[in-house]
Amino acid sequence: MVSFNIEAERENMASQNVLIVDAFNLTLSTEGLPNPSIYSIASQQKRPPVVPCGGYTNKKKIMLQNLETNAAAGARPNNCWVESIRASSPTHMKSITPSLLEEKRAWIIRHPSALDMFHEITEASKGKQIVMFLDYDGTLSPIVENPDRAFMSGKMRRAVRQLAKYFPTAIVTGRCRDKVYDFVKLAELYYAGSHGMDIKGPTKGLKYNQKSKVVNFQPASEFLPLIDKVYKVLVEKTKSTPGARVENNKFCISVHFRCVDEKKWNDLAQKVKEVVNEYPQLNWRQGRMVMEIRPKIEWDKGKALEFLLECLGFADCSSVFPVYIGDDTTDEDAFKILRKRGQGFGILVSKFPKKTSASYSLREPDEVMDFLQKLVRWKRDSAHTTKSKV
């Protein structure tokens, strides 16, 4: 374990224009504990928590680095891979201990709730055009066992529709663009499917910037026959693994294993890798309880974000404020781009501490909806205030 120095961390975060919440005004759930009072933050001494930097032990860092190295070399997945999935896609805490609460507390200091920091966030965006980028699964809709049933609620749809009235809004997802459009059914949005390899602009509502242009962009079109071929091979190869589901997302393939027995994860991963290794034009990447197979091109959700900003006329604009909300490891590409640009911020949707380049956090889709609704009310009230002064 390495020492966590709050003052040093505050200076580091301030240099990145990240707003900081008071470390000692946090509320952590202790529901279900035999004696919750002993874990109360208020009952602990007010001192910097001793936790690993970013909420990760050196052991986990080394494990993830080895995973990346082995994956790049085409090595056979092993128990290290299984542990990395548990770390990146936690579903529950089997046992809550003081050390886990300390870890969570330190993580929240680094990635405070976007709802708690809403006033500071809107203050930072004043005078700038907010542009919203939203992942779909786990962000606008709950994670479900059957990806074909990942429907967003009517209340969430209304929230996103209202959001698009005030801000340019894009859905950026690993899903097939047409499938996500069928889920969302809002023509005023930008849709970037297949991790940004299939982008189409809104069919109505181009009103934010006169420099905006019609968008229909598919940088990986030449890979379509190959993707179809590999999809069929993977369906055949994985059919002997109960619970495995292969999804054709047009420009990429997703192999879902949320319903696969954990003992079968390594075996399934090996089957997938064996297929992908036959096609050097394709890459294999781990997502949230999913294996993603994509064309080997320099394109991801971060590149899609930059492309959409350019289409909106904000490529080299200092008065734009992009906000990206997502829950998956693939969303990290967009979070990193925002940090590199020094504009706007990323929000990670997660109930558990995870390594991330996002600045803020929200716990679940319901909190995402609350944040979007709050943003709409703020914009509406600001517009009314401006009109009353004229």
C-alpha positions in Angstrom: 0.0 0.0 0.0 1.2 3.5 -0.8 0.4 6.6 1.3 -2.4 8.8 -0.1 -1.6 12.5 0.5 -4.7 14.6 0.3 -3.0 17.9 -0.1 -0.7 16.6 -2.9 -3.8 15.1 -4.5 -5.7 18.4 -4.3 -2.8 20.2 -6.0 -2.7 17.5 -8.7 -6.4 17.7 -9.3 -6.4 21.5 -9.3 -3.8 21.5 -12.0 -6.2 19.4 -14.2 -9.1 21.8 -13.5 -10.9 19.2 -11.5 -13.3 20.4 -8.8 -12.8 18.8 -5.4 -15.4 17.7 -2.8 -14.6 17.9 0.9 -13.1 14.6 1.9 -15.0 14.5 5.1 -18.5 15.3 3.9 -19.1 11.9 2.3 -21.9 9.5 2.9 -21.1 5.8 2.3 -23.7 3.1 2.4 -23.3 0.8 5.4 -26.6 -1.0 4.9 -26.4 -4.7 5.9 -23.4 -4.4 8.2 -23.6 -5.9 11.6 -22.6 -2.7 13.4 -22.7 0.2 10.8 -21.7 2.8 13.3 -18.1 1.5 13.5 -17.7 2.3 9.8 -19.1 5.8 10.0 -16.9 8.3 8.3 -17.8 10.9 10.9 -16.7 8.5 13.7 -13.2 8.1 12.1 -10.4 10.5 12.8 -10.1 13.3 10.3 -6.9 12.3 8.6 -5.9 11.4 5.1 -6.9 7.8 4.4 -4.1 5.4 3.7 -5.1 3.8 0.4 -3.4 2.9 -2.9 -3.2 5.7 -5.5 -6.4 5.7 -7.5 -7.9 3.0 -5.3 -5.7 0.2 -6.8 -3.1 -2.0 -5.1 0.3 -2.4 -6.8 -0.7 -6.1 -7.3 -3.8 -5.1 -9.3 -1.8 -2.6 -11.4 0.8 -5.2 -12.3 -2.0 -7.7 -13.1 -3.6 -5.3 -15.5 -0.3 -4.4 -17.1 0.4 -8.1 -17.6 -3.0 -8.6 -19.1 -2.5 -5.9 -21.6 0.9 -7.3 -22.6 -0.4 -10.8 -22.9 -3.4 -9.7 -25.0 -1.1 -7.7 -27.3 1.0 -10.8 -27.8 -2.0 -13.1 -28.4 -1.3 -15.1 -25.3 -3.9 -17.5 -23.9 -6.2 -15.9 -21.3 -5.6 -17.1 -17.7 -6.8 -16.5 -14.2 -5.2 -13.0 -14.4 -7.7 -12.2 -17.1 -10.6 -13.4 -14.9 -9.4 -11.2 -12.0 -9.2 -8.2 -14.3 -12.9 -8.7 -15.3 -13.8 -8.8 -11.6 -11.9 -5.6 -11.0 -13.3 -3.8 -14.1 -16.9 -5.1 -13.9 -17.8 -5.6 -10.2 -21.4 -6.5 -9.5 -21.3 -6.5 -5.7 -19.1 -6.5 -2.7 -19.0 -9.9 -1.1 -17.8 -8.4 2.2 -17.6 -4.8 3.3 -14.6 -4.1 5.4 -13.1 -0.9 6.8 -10.3 -1.1 4.2 -12.8 -1.3 1.4 -14.7 1.7 2.8 -11.4 3.6 3.0 -10.7 2.7 -0.6 -14.1 3.9 -1.7 -13.7 7.1 0.3 -10.4 7.9 -1.4 -11.9 7.1 -4.8 -14.8 9.5 -4.2 -12.3 12.2 -3.3 -10.7 11.7 -6.7 -14.1 11.3 -8.6 -16.8 13.2 -6.7 -20.4 12.9 -7.5 -21.4 15.1 -10.5 -24.7 15.7 -8.7 -23.0 17.0 -5.5 -20.7 19.2 -7.6 -23.4 20.4 -10.0 -23.1 24.1 -9.1 -19.4 24.1 -9.5 -19.7 22.3 -12.8 -22.2 24.7 -14.3 -20.1 27.7 -13.1 -17.1 26.2 -15.0 -19.3 25.9 -18.2 -20.6 29.5 -18.2 -20.1 31.3 -21.5 -19.4 28.0 -23.2 -21.4 25.7 -25.4 -22.1 22.4 -23.6 -22.0 19.4 -25.9 -23.3 16.1 -24.4 -22.0 12.7 -25.2 -23.8 9.7 -23.7 -23.0 6.0 -23.7 -26.1 3.7 -23.8 -25.8 0.4 -21.9 -25.3 1.0 -18.2 -25.7 4.8 -18.7 -29.1 5.4 -20.3 -30.4 1.9 -19.7 -29.7 -0.6 -17.0 -27.3 -3.5 -17.7 -29.5 -6.6 -18.4 -28.7 -10.3 -19.1 -30.2 -10.1 -22.6 -28.6 -7.2 -24.6 -31.6 -7.2 -26.9 -33.8 -6.2 -24.0 -31.8 -3.2 -22.8 -34.6 -0.8 -23.1 -34.4 2.7 -21.7 -37.3 4.0 -19.7 -39.9 6.4 -21.0 -38.7 8.9 -18.3 -35.1 8.6 -19.4 -36.2 9.2 -23.0 -38.0 12.3 -22.0 -35.0 13.5 -20.2 -32.7 13.0 -23.2 -35.3 14.6 -25.5 -35.3 17.7 -23.3 -31.5 17.7 -23.1 -31.3 17.8 -26.9 -33.5 20.9 -27.0 -30.8 22.9 -25.2 -27.5 21.1 -26.1 -26.1 19.1 -29.0 -26.4 15.5 -27.9 -24.8 12.3 -29.2 -25.2 8.7 -28.2 -21.7 7.0 -28.5 -21.9 3.2 -28.1 -20.4 -0.1 -29.0 -23.8 -1.2 -30.3 -25.0 -1.2 -33.9 -26.2 2.3 -34.6 -29.5 1.2 -36.0 -30.2 -1.0 -33.0 -29.5 1.9 -30.6 -31.7 4.2 -32.6 -34.5 1.6 -32.3 -34.0 1.7 -28.5 -33.8 5.6 -28.2 -36.1 6.7 -31.1 -35.0 10.4 -31.0 -34.3 11.9 -34.4 -32.7 15.0 -33.0 -29.6 13.2 -31.7 -26.2 12.3 -33.2 -25.6 8.5 -33.1 -22.2 7.0 -33.1 -22.5 3.2 -33.2 -19.8 0.4 -33.3 -17.5 2.5 -31.0 -17.8 5.5 -33.4 -17.2 3.6 -36.6 -20.8 4.3 -37.8 -21.8 8.0 -37.2 -24.9 9.7 -38.4 -26.2 13.2 -37.6 -29.8 14.2 -36.6 -32.5 14.3 -39.2 -33.9 17.3 -37.5 -32.9 20.1 -35.1 -29.5 21.3 -36.5 -29.7 24.6 -34.8 -26.7 24.9 -32.4 -24.0 26.2 -34.7 -24.2 27.6 -38.2 -21.0 25.7 -39.0 -22.7 22.3 -38.3 -22.8 19.9 -41.2 -24.7 16.8 -42.1 -22.9 13.7 -40.8 -22.8 10.2 -42.3 -19.4 8.7 -41.6 -18.2 5.1 -41.7 -14.4 4.8 -41.6 -14.4 1.0 -41.5 -16.7 0.2 -44.4 -14.2 -2.0 -46.1 -14.3 -4.4 -43.1 -18.0 -5.2 -43.4 -17.6 -8.5 -45.3 -14.9 -9.7 -42.9 -17.0 -8.7 -39.8 -20.0 -10.8 -41.2 -17.7 -13.7 -41.8 -16.1 -13.7 -38.4 -19.4 -13.2 -36.7 -20.7 -16.5 -38.2 -17.5 -18.3 -37.2 -17.8 -17.0 -33.6 -21.5 -18.0 -33.4 -20.5 -21.6 -34.4 -17.4 -21.6 -32.2 -19.1 -20.4 -29.0 -22.4 -22.3 -29.3 -21.1 -25.0 -26.9 -20.6 -22.4 -24.1 -23.9 -22.0 -22.2 -24.9 -18.4 -21.8 -22.5 -17.0 -24.4 -24.1 -14.5 -26.8 -22.5 -13.2 -30.0 -23.8 -9.8 -31.3 -23.1 -8.4 -34.7 -22.8 -4.6 -34.3 -22.2 -4.1 -38.0 -18.6 -2.7 -37.8 -17.6 -4.7 -34.7 -18.6 -7.9 -32.9 -19.5 -8.3 -29.2 -19.2 -11.6 -27.4 -21.2 -11.3 -24.2 -20.5 -13.6 -21.3 -22.5 -12.0 -18.5 -24.6 -15.2 -18.3 -21.7 -17.6 -18.7 -20.5 -19.6 -15.6 -17.3 -17.9 -14.3 -15.5 -21.3 -14.6 -16.1 -21.1 -18.3 -14.7 -17.6 -18.9 -11.2 -18.6 -19.7 -12.3 -21.4 -22.1 -14.7 -18.9 -23.9 -11.9 -16.3 -24.2 -9.6 -18.8 -25.6 -12.1 -19.8 -28.3 -12.6 -16.2 -29.2 -8.9 -15.5 -29.3 -8.3 -18.5 -31.5 -10.7 -17.1 -34.1 -9.4 -13.5 -33.9 -5.8 -14.7 -34.3 -6.7 -16.0 -37.7 -7.6 -12.5 -38.9 -4.7 -10.0 -38.4 -7.0 -7.2 -39.6 -9.0 -7.5 -36.3 -8.3 -6.5 -32.7 -9.6 -8.1 -29.5 -10.5 -5.9 -26.5 -12.2 -6.5 -23.2 -15.2 -4.5 -22.2 -17.7 -4.7 -19.3 -18.5 -8.4 -19.3 -18.0 -8.5 -23.1 -15.2 -9.2 -25.5 -15.1 -6.7 -28.4 -13.7 -7.6 -31.8 -13.0 -4.6 -34.0 -11.1 -3.6 -37.2 -7.5 -2.6 -36.7 -7.9 1.1 -37.4 -7.0 4.1 -35.3 -10.6 4.8 -34.3 -12.4 4.6 -30.9 -14.9 6.6 -28.9 -12.4 9.3 -28.2 -11.8 9.8 -31.9 -15.6 9.8 -32.5 -15.9 12.6 -29.9 -13.4 14.7 -31.6 -15.0 14.1 -35.0 -18.4 15.1 -33.8 -17.0 18.3 -32.2 -15.5 19.1 -35.6 -18.8 18.4 -37.4 -20.5 20.8 -34.9 -18.0 23.5 -35.8 -16.2 23.3 -32.4 -12.9 21.6 -33.5 -10.6 24.5 -32.5 -13.1 26.4 -30.4 -12.1 27.5 -26.9 -15.8 28.1 -25.9 -17.0 24.5 -26.1 -17.6 22.4 -23.0 -17.9 18.7 -23.9 -19.4 16.4 -21.2 -19.1 12.6 -21.7 -21.0 10.1 -19.5 -20.2 6.4 -19.7 -19.7 3.3 -17.6 -17.4 1.0 -19.7 -13.7 0.6 -20.2 -14.2 1.6 -23.8 -15.5 5.0 -22.6 -12.0 5.7 -21.2 -10.8 6.6 -24.7 -13.2 9.6 -24.6 -12.3 10.5 -21.0 -8.6 10.6 -21.9 -9.3 12.9 -24.9 -11.2 15.3 -22.7 -8.3 15.5 -20.3 -5.9 15.9 -23.2 -8.0 18.8 -24.6 -8.4 20.4 -21.2 -12.0 21.0 -22.0 -15.1 19.8 -20.3 -15.0 16.5 -18.3 -15.9 12.9 -18.2 -18.3 11.2 -15.8 -18.0 7.5 -14.9 -21.1 5.6 -14.1 -20.2 3.1 -11.4 -21.2 2.1 -7.9 -17.7 0.7 -7.2 -14.2 2.2 -7.3 -12.6 1.6 -10.8 -9.5 3.0 -12.4 -10.7 5.8 -14.7 -9.7 9.0 -16.4 -13.1 10.5 -15.7 -13.2 13.5 -13.4 -16.6 12.8 -11.7 -18.9 9.9 -11.0 -22.5 8.9 -10.9 -23.7 5.6 -9.4 -26.3 4.4 -11.8 -28.6 5.3 -14.8 -31.1 6.9 -12.4 -28.5 9.3 -11.2 -27.6 10.0 -14.8 -31.2 10.9 -15.5 -31.2 13.2 -12.4 -28.1 14.9 -13.7 -29.6 15.4 -17.2 -32.8 16.8 -15.8 -30.9 19.1 -13.5 -28.8 20.4 -16.4 -32.0 21.1 -18.4 -33.6 23.0 -15.5 -30.4 25.0 -15.0 -30.3 25.9 -18.7 -34.0 26.8 -18.8 -33.7 29.0 -15.7 -30.6 30.7 -17.0 -32.5 31.5 -20.3 -35.4 32.9 -18.3 -33.2 35.0 -16.2 -31.4 36.4 -19.3 -34.7 37.3 -20.9 -36.0 39.1 -17.8 -32.9 41.3 -17.8 -33.4 42.4 -21.4 
